[in-house]
């Protein structure tokens, strides 16, 4: 059996204790005031390179896209206008973004998840049923009206349904400049190439006719 001097053993134990802290450390803070995204740069690794500061203008820090109502004439009666780094390059590396979500009467923001961000939102107009499901399959929901707020933890499947008599409007915010969105119906039934029917029929315990019928509704 190999023995170690007490001092060396102590140093080894301290190193092992500190190793997880290093592995789990967060991204460092910015070392400059801003990093406006150069979306045309040839290389992008976990973010976008910075535009040269000499080419940055005041317009890079302002965005008016959320001022316009979205087109809700679709099968869900819903529209999302994203203010993420792709639409608003000034957000690059700042870890924040927003969405405007418009609802027609009865409109649904279908079940979806954001793999890279927690979401919070506030109702601006109308009445919405907001709900999410935990990884323990516990469903949390509440009907919210103007001025009320919600939060959905990162990665959990959630939705908003317009349960009021008229249109509804929601603004959401994320702790990522590009939170991503995996919309459950289109992810499962409108992927390219398609998920094999054998997978979906077994997953949902239904026949091929049911799966093919659902896929046909998302084919356009």
Protein Blocks (a to p, Z undefined) as FASTA:
>chain_A
ZZddfklmmmmmmmmmmmmmmmmpccdddfbfbdcddfkbfbdghiaddddfklpcfklm
gcfklmpccdfbbfkopacddddfklmmmlgonlpacddddddehiacdddddfkbccdd
ddfbdcdddddddfkopacdddddehiacdddehiacddddfbfbdcdddddddbfblop
adfklmmmmcccdddfklmmmmnopafklmmmmmmmmmZZ
